[in-house]
Amino acid sequence: MDAAAAFAPWSPAFLADPYPAYAALREAGRAHHYAPTDQWLIPRHKDISALLRDRRLGRTYLHRFTHEEFGRTPPPPEHEPFHVLNDNGMLDLEAPTHTRIRRLVAKAFTPRTVERLRPYVEELADHLVRDLVADGGGDLAARIAEPLPVAVIAEMLGVPEGDRHLLRPWSADICGMYELNPSEETAARAVRASLEFTAYLRELIGARRAHPGDDLISGLIAAYEDGESLSEQEMISTCVLLLNAGHEATVNATVNGWHALFRHPDQLAALRADPASLVPTAVEELLRYDTPLQLFERWVLEDIEVGGVRIPRGSEVALLFGSANHDPAVFDAPGELDIARADNPHISFSAGIHYCIGAPLARIELAASLRALLRRAPRLALAAEPVRRPNFVMRGLAELLVEV
């Protein structure tokens, strides 16, 4: 089967519902070359789970090869500010640099740090929902899904309230570069946002060096082990990564999740009837059912074989998380939304050394907004057809109008 016949990431029909195409890809084989992006599509859960842990692949290849040695063209010089920012974050690094940075970040971003945020998250979620209810409804994306995780990350980093409106636009422009074959216009916006965000964080880090607080930036400055600490660029890249990864997935999981619940009124009714016991499993199921991060890319550092197909060094694999989360070899009735699903090994937070460090915080945020909406808006309903964002990799809705 020609993978392009099923996989059409720029098609509105595919963006509306990619899951039938994923089923066709899984049925047709375990690895498919996709010419428009020169990538190997990997659609099955077992293969994706294994490749996420396989050290013959990497998020980067620059720790072992130059661009030329790897058969790749270096990025244009004008894109350098984006790549300096992106390539110093632990998501796009490999051992030993990744190991050192993650260990140091973990000293500041501890379970205690996350747990300390829980009352703030729950209070903020309740406040946002109260305002939505007072207005009789509105855009769930703009009123709940977006402001909650951005405010939480800003609070954690110690960004002053007056500056927090800057974060979401910077993040959105930078994240545009993670879509397939981004345009030059997208790249220009990402470069501009990278420069502005870097300059802002450099000033904030300087202020925290002079006057430390109990925020995460102060913790990153203080993180020290075996004579090693984070460089200023590593701190800047870590802060940007925590914002981008820490809110994009939560925003999309929130709107995708509520859209799914509205389309499955029996499941929404069950959740409303017993939120105490069903919210934890509902959070996991909503992350699985309409996956916020659909694709994760990795470079092939040594020849590998997937399903009898040789994928040579220098190739790029596209691990289809959305497809893996609907694989019938792993999930019973994967096309059905089941908020009580107990056996749910979804990979929405990735796996291996790049497993999302912010997953516990994302779960707290998703549960808090879900509980607040169930409690304060028990008759919440869809008011209009949602507007989908024209993105594939980061799957979400631009608008979700609701009424109470």
Buried (B, 14 or more C-beta within 10 A) or exposed (E): EEBEEBBBBEEEEBBEEBBEBBBBBBEBBBBBBBEEBEBBBBBBBEBBBBBBEBEBBBBBBBBEBEEEEBEBEEEEEEBBBBBBBBBBBBBBBBEEBBEBBBBBBEBBBEEEBBEEBBEBBBEBBBBBBEEBBEEEBBBBBBBBBBBBBBBBBBBBBBBEEEEBEBBBEBBBBBBBBBBBEBEEEBBBBBBBBBBBBBEBBBEBBEBBEEEBEEBBBBBBBBBEEEEEBBEBBBBBBBBBBBBBBBBBBBBBBBBBBBBBBBEBEEBBEBBBEEBEEBBBBBBBBBBBBBBBBBBBBBBBBEEBEBEEBEBEBBBBBBBBBBBBBBBEEBBEEBEEBBBEBEEBEBBBBBBBBBEBBBBBBBBBBBBBBBBBBBEBBEEBEBBEEBEBBEBBBBBBBBBBBBBB
